[in-house]
Amino acid sequence: MQMDEIDWIARWKQIVEKRESLTSGHADPGYWDRRASSYARSTQLRVDEFLAVLEPYFSPRTTLIDIGAGTGRHATPLAERLEWVTAIEPSDGMRSHIPPRENMTVIASTWEDADVAPADLVICSHVMYGVADPVPFLEKMEKAARERVFVMMRETDLPHPAAEIRRRLLGGLGARLPRFSELFMLLLQVGVAPDVDFIRYPIMTRYTSMEEALADSRALFGQGWDEEGARAIMEELLKRDGTDLVFDGGVALSGVAHWKPRTS
């Protein structure tokens, strides 16, 4: 089949639904509530080149919406640079890590259910993996953005110990998440020709205990989990760094698609 014969919207939906049949981890707000502390520790020291992609579009008067703001890893530094930031995050646990800022509004909602005023920029970093119906999601982003939309996704596989445990226990990685390249082709299909930047960065996932690491991987593993076998593998994978146990996920390759909204 030629690339132009593929229905990328249908392909995306199939990938997401197949992944959900394996495990509901990423789509479950409760998962992010439980993982919030580990996620905050894992990302607080990460040099994030996504902000460098956004930089040319900043001014002191710029307003921004951060979809799936998580623990505020982007929203917090952006609030120091911009006039106003609206952080949208459905997980109570993740929101609890966002420090208060006078020029930041935090909304407890998914993007699909959020009711927000338009902003100059709308960003969405590593959120769309579980969005089975991507076109309305993207169209809402365009309607909310006066100047530019940014979507970042990984092109490489999920850098998580659950993936390595699955490979060793079951001989494969199982159903995968959507990739940036599929987002790009989907955008072309709906008439958007985005600019693209690629960024690379190391992924280090930090845990306070073996039990926390196993619980995190168990939530993303799905059927076939073997507690004893998984523990033995996890003991090999994790390295001690001070008081933390650290999984080295290697270097992730992510793409950022950004474009001027057609509705502007």
C-alpha positions in Angstrom: 0.0 0.0 0.0 1.3 3.5 -0.9 1.6 6.1 1.8 -1.1 8.3 0.2 -3.5 5.3 0.3 -3.4 5.0 4.0 -6.2 6.5 6.1 -4.1 7.9 8.9 -7.0 8.8 11.0 -8.3 5.2 11.0 -4.8 3.9 11.5 -4.3 6.2 14.6 -7.6 5.1 16.1 -6.6 1.4 15.6 -3.2 1.9 17.3 -4.8 3.6 20.3 -7.5 1.1 20.7 -5.1 -1.8 20.4 -2.9 -0.3 23.0 -5.9 0.2 25.3 -6.7 -3.5 25.0 -3.3 -4.2 26.4 -3.4 -1.7 29.3 -5.4 1.4 30.2 -2.4 2.9 32.1 -1.8 6.2 30.3 -5.6 6.8 29.8 -6.4 6.3 33.5 -6.2 9.5 35.5 -5.7 7.3 38.6 -2.5 6.1 37.1 -1.1 9.6 36.9 -2.3 10.3 40.4 -0.2 7.4 41.6 2.8 8.3 39.4 2.8 12.0 40.0 5.6 12.1 42.6 7.9 9.8 40.6 7.2 11.8 37.4 8.0 15.1 39.1 11.3 13.7 40.4 12.1 12.3 37.0 11.5 15.5 35.0 12.6 18.3 37.4 16.3 18.1 36.3 15.6 17.4 32.6 16.9 20.0 30.2 13.8 20.4 27.9 14.5 21.5 24.4 10.8 21.9 23.8 11.0 25.3 25.3 13.7 26.3 22.8 11.3 25.4 20.0 8.7 27.7 21.5 11.1 30.6 22.2 10.9 32.4 18.9 7.1 32.9 19.4 7.4 34.5 22.9 6.9 38.1 23.9 6.1 39.6 27.3 2.5 39.9 26.3 2.1 36.3 25.0 -0.6 34.1 26.5 -0.5 30.3 26.4 -2.6 27.2 27.0 -0.7 24.0 28.2 -2.8 20.9 27.5 -1.9 18.1 29.9 0.3 20.3 32.0 1.3 17.4 34.3 3.4 18.6 37.2 4.0 22.0 35.6 7.3 21.1 34.0 6.5 23.5 31.1 3.8 25.7 32.5 5.9 26.8 35.5 8.9 28.1 33.6 6.6 29.6 30.9 4.7 31.6 33.5 8.0 33.3 34.3 8.3 34.4 30.7 4.8 35.1 29.5 1.9 37.3 30.4 -0.5 34.4 31.3 -0.5 30.6 31.3 -3.5 28.4 31.5 -2.5 24.9 32.6 -5.0 22.1 31.9 -4.5 18.9 33.8 -7.1 16.2 34.8 -5.0 14.4 37.4 -5.3 15.6 41.0 -2.0 14.1 41.9 -0.2 15.8 39.0 -1.8 19.2 39.7 -0.7 19.1 43.3 2.9 19.5 42.1 2.2 22.6 40.1 3.5 25.6 42.2 1.0 28.5 42.4 1.8 31.5 40.2 -0.1 34.8 40.1 -0.2 34.7 36.3 -1.3 31.0 36.0 -4.7 29.5 35.9 -4.9 25.7 36.6 -7.9 23.9 35.3 -8.9 20.4 36.5 -10.1 19.0 33.2 -9.2 17.0 30.1 -8.8 19.0 27.0 -11.9 17.5 25.5 -14.0 18.9 28.4 -12.1 22.1 29.1 -13.9 25.4 28.6 -11.1 28.0 28.2 -10.7 31.4 26.6 -8.4 31.5 23.5 -4.7 32.2 23.9 -1.9 33.2 21.6 -0.1 29.8 21.8 -1.5 26.3 22.5 0.9 23.5 23.4 0.4 19.8 23.9 3.4 17.7 25.0 3.2 13.9 25.2 -0.5 13.9 25.7 -2.1 12.5 22.5 -1.0 8.9 22.8 -4.3 7.8 24.3 -6.6 10.1 22.2 -8.5 7.7 20.0 -10.3 10.5 18.1 -7.5 12.9 17.3 -9.2 15.2 14.7 -11.6 17.0 17.1 -8.8 17.2 19.7 -6.6 19.0 17.2 -9.4 21.2 15.8 -10.2 22.4 19.3 -6.5 23.3 19.7 -6.6 25.3 16.5 -9.8 27.2 17.6 -8.2 28.1 20.9 -4.9 29.4 19.4 -4.7 32.8 17.9 -1.1 32.5 16.7 0.4 29.0 16.8 -0.2 25.4 17.8 2.5 23.0 19.0 2.2 19.2 19.5 5.1 17.1 20.7 5.2 13.3 20.6 7.9 10.6 20.7 9.1 8.8 17.6 10.9 6.2 19.6 9.3 3.5 21.7 8.1 4.1 25.3 11.2 4.5 27.5 9.8 2.8 30.5 10.8 -0.3 32.5 7.5 -1.9 31.8 8.4 -2.2 28.1 11.7 -3.9 28.9 10.1 -6.3 31.4 7.5 -7.2 28.8 10.2 -7.9 26.2 12.1 -10.2 28.6 9.0 -12.0 30.0 6.9 -12.3 26.9 9.4 -11.8 24.0 7.9 -8.6 22.6 6.9 -5.1 23.4 3.2 -5.7 22.8 0.9 -3.1 21.3 2.7 0.3 20.9 1.7 3.9 21.3 1.2 6.2 18.3 4.3 7.9 17.0 5.2 11.4 15.9 5.5 10.3 12.2 1.9 9.1 12.3 0.8 12.4 13.8 2.6 14.2 10.9 0.9 12.1 8.2 -2.5 12.5 9.9 -2.0 16.3 9.9 -1.2 16.2 6.2 -4.3 14.2 5.6 -6.5 16.8 7.2 -4.8 19.7 5.3 -2.2 20.9 7.8 1.4 21.1 6.6 3.3 21.8 9.9 6.8 22.9 10.5 8.8 20.2 12.3 11.6 20.3 14.9 13.2 17.1 16.3 14.7 17.0 19.7 16.6 14.3 21.6 17.0 14.0 25.4 17.8 11.3 27.9 15.0 9.7 29.9 15.7 8.8 33.5 12.8 7.5 35.5 13.2 7.8 39.3 11.5 5.8 42.1 11.8 5.9 45.8 11.4 2.1 46.2 11.2 -1.2 44.4 7.5 -1.4 45.3 6.8 2.0 43.6 8.7 0.9 40.5 6.8 -2.4 40.3 3.5 -0.8 40.8 4.2 1.7 38.0 5.2 -1.0 35.6 2.4 -3.3 36.6 -0.1 -0.6 35.6 1.3 -0.4 32.1 2.0 -4.0 31.5 -1.4 -5.6 31.0 -2.0 -9.4 30.8 0.9 -11.8 31.5 2.4 -10.0 34.5 4.6 -12.3 36.6 5.4 -10.6 39.9 8.4 -12.7 40.8 9.9 -12.6 37.3 9.2 -8.8 37.0 10.9 -8.2 40.4 14.0 -10.1 39.3 14.2 -8.1 36.0 13.6 -4.8 37.8 16.4 -5.5 40.2 18.7 -5.7 37.2 17.3 -2.6 35.5 17.4 -0.1 38.4 20.5 1.6 39.6 20.9 3.4 42.9 21.4 7.2 42.7 21.4 8.6 46.2 18.0 7.8 47.7 16.5 7.0 44.3 16.3 3.9 42.2 16.8 5.0 38.5 15.8 3.4 35.2 17.9 4.6 32.3 15.5 4.8 29.3 18.2 5.9 26.9 17.8 8.8 24.5 14.3 9.6 23.3 13.7 11.2 19.9 10.6 13.4 19.8 9.1 15.5 17.1 7.3 18.9 17.5 4.8 19.8 14.8 3.8 23.4 14.9 1.7 25.6 12.6 -0.5 28.7 12.4 -4.1 27.7 13.0 -6.3 27.7 10.0 -9.1 29.3 12.1 -7.0 32.4 12.9 
